[in-house]
Amino acid sequence: MQNYDYDPNSAGAVAGVMALIGVMLVPIIIFILITVIGKWKVYEKAGKPGWAALIPIYTWIVMLEIVGKPIWWVILFFIPCVNIIFIIWTNNLISKSYGQSEGFTIGLVLLGVIFWPILGFGSYQYLGPSAAEAGGLRPPNDPFNTNNYKDPFSNNNPPPQA
């Protein structure tokens, strides 16, 4: 039979690890709260209930309703590797629904803690499901509004008068 000596320093190591976990957990919780509050405002702008950002699977259903995609896409969010593509695609459609570009999608995917509140609390307006599949629907006062663009190289334009 072996005798085990109690090492009083081992309790300190466990306490140190627990303190480290606690220190790391606080910023993670703050980031999650900021992201959820931003999503809440994004959902409200789209005319959906903001509290839907709190419920894990229902939040994806509401997001699919906002971008105008079928509800069965939720199944694709649970298939490994496929889910990454469809989550990024859905975030892209969210940014398009608010008149933003692919650059904003990159922000939503990589820095969601910053870009969800920007989208929710900013002056961005909900333009409809995926903004007609990114067909250029933008508010009239948007400086990048290209709805009235005429191609100078098309044959439909009359030649200039000399």
C-alpha positions in Angstrom: 0.0 0.0 0.0 1.3 3.4 -0.9 1.0 6.5 1.2 0.1 9.7 -0.7 1.2 13.0 0.8 -1.1 15.9 0.4 0.6 18.8 -1.4 -0.9 22.1 -0.2 0.4 23.8 -3.4 -1.9 21.8 -5.7 -5.0 23.5 -4.3 -3.4 26.8 -5.3 -2.8 25.6 -8.8 -6.5 24.6 -9.2 -7.6 27.9 -7.8 -5.3 29.7 -10.3 -6.7 27.7 -13.2 -10.3 28.5 -12.1 -9.4 32.2 -11.8 -8.0 32.2 -15.3 -11.2 30.6 -16.6 -13.2 33.2 -14.8 -11.1 36.0 -16.3 -11.5 34.6 -19.8 -15.2 33.9 -19.4 -16.1 37.6 -18.6 -15.0 39.0 -22.0 -16.6 36.1 -23.8 -20.0 36.8 -22.1 -19.6 40.5 -22.9 -18.9 39.8 -26.6 -21.9 37.5 -26.7 -24.2 40.1 -25.1 -23.0 42.9 -27.5 -23.6 40.6 -30.5 -27.1 39.5 -29.3 -28.1 43.1 -28.6 -27.0 44.1 -32.2 -28.9 41.2 -33.7 -32.0 42.2 -31.6 -32.0 45.6 -33.3 -31.4 44.1 -36.7 -34.4 41.9 -36.3 -36.6 44.7 -35.1 -35.6 46.8 -38.1 -36.7 44.0 -40.3 -40.1 43.8 -38.5 -39.3 40.6 -36.7 -39.3 40.1 -32.9 -36.0 41.1 -31.4 -36.2 38.5 -28.7 -35.7 35.9 -31.4 -32.0 36.6 -31.2 -32.0 34.9 -27.8 -33.3 31.5 -28.8 -30.6 29.3 -30.5 -32.4 27.6 -33.4 -35.3 30.0 -33.8 -32.8 32.8 -34.4 -31.7 31.1 -37.6 -35.4 30.6 -38.7 -36.0 34.3 -38.2 -32.8 35.2 -40.1 -33.9 33.0 -43.0 -37.3 34.8 -43.0 -35.5 38.2 -43.1 -33.4 37.1 -46.1 -36.3 35.4 -47.9 -34.9 31.8 -47.9 -36.8 28.6 -47.1 -37.0 27.4 -43.6 -35.6 24.0 -44.5 -32.1 25.7 -44.8 -31.9 25.3 -41.0 -31.2 21.6 -41.6 -28.1 22.7 -43.6 -26.8 24.6 -40.6 -26.3 21.3 -38.8 -24.4 19.4 -41.5 -20.6 19.7 -40.9 -18.7 21.7 -43.4 -21.9 22.6 -45.3 -22.9 24.7 -42.3 -19.9 27.0 -42.7 -20.9 27.8 -46.3 -24.6 28.4 -45.6 -23.9 30.5 -42.4 -21.6 32.8 -44.4 -24.1 32.9 -47.3 -26.9 33.8 -44.9 -24.8 36.5 -43.4 -24.1 37.8 -46.9 -27.8 37.9 -47.6 -28.4 39.8 -44.4 -25.9 42.4 -45.4 -27.6 42.6 -48.9 -31.0 42.9 -47.2 -29.7 46.1 -45.6 -28.0 47.4 -48.8 -24.4 46.5 -47.8 -21.7 44.9 -49.8 -19.6 41.8 -49.4 -17.1 43.7 -47.3 -19.8 44.1 -44.7 -20.4 40.4 -44.9 -16.7 39.8 -44.0 -17.2 42.1 -41.1 -20.3 40.2 -39.9 -18.5 36.8 -40.1 -15.1 37.8 -38.7 -16.0 40.7 -36.4 -19.6 40.1 -35.6 -19.3 41.7 -32.1 -18.6 45.0 -34.0 -20.6 44.7 -37.2 -24.0 43.4 -35.7 -24.3 46.5 -33.5 -23.3 48.8 -36.4 -26.0 47.2 -38.6 -28.6 47.3 -35.8 -27.9 50.8 -34.3 -26.7 52.5 -37.5 -28.7 54.4 -40.0 -29.0 51.3 -42.3 -32.6 50.5 -43.5 -34.1 47.1 -44.2 -34.6 47.0 -47.9 -36.4 43.7 -48.2 -35.4 40.0 -48.5 -31.8 40.0 -49.8 -32.6 43.4 -51.4 -34.0 41.6 -54.4 -31.0 39.3 -54.5 -28.6 42.3 -54.4 -30.2 43.8 -57.5 -29.1 47.3 -56.5 -32.0 48.4 -54.4 -30.6 51.2 -52.3 -32.1 54.2 -50.6 -32.5 57.2 -52.9 -30.1 59.3 -50.8 -27.3 56.7 -50.9 -24.2 58.0 -52.7 -23.6 54.6 -54.2 -27.1 54.4 -55.6 -26.7 52.9 -59.1 -30.4 52.5 -59.9 -30.2 55.2 -62.5 -27.0 54.1 -64.1 -26.9 54.0 -67.9 -24.2 52.0 -69.6 -22.2 54.3 -72.0 -21.3 51.4 -74.2 -24.7 50.0 -74.8 -26.4 50.5 -78.2 -29.5 51.8 -76.6 -28.1 55.3 -76.1 -28.2 57.7 -78.9 -24.9 59.1 -80.1 -24.1 62.6 -78.9 -25.1 65.5 -81.2 -22.3 67.5 -82.7 
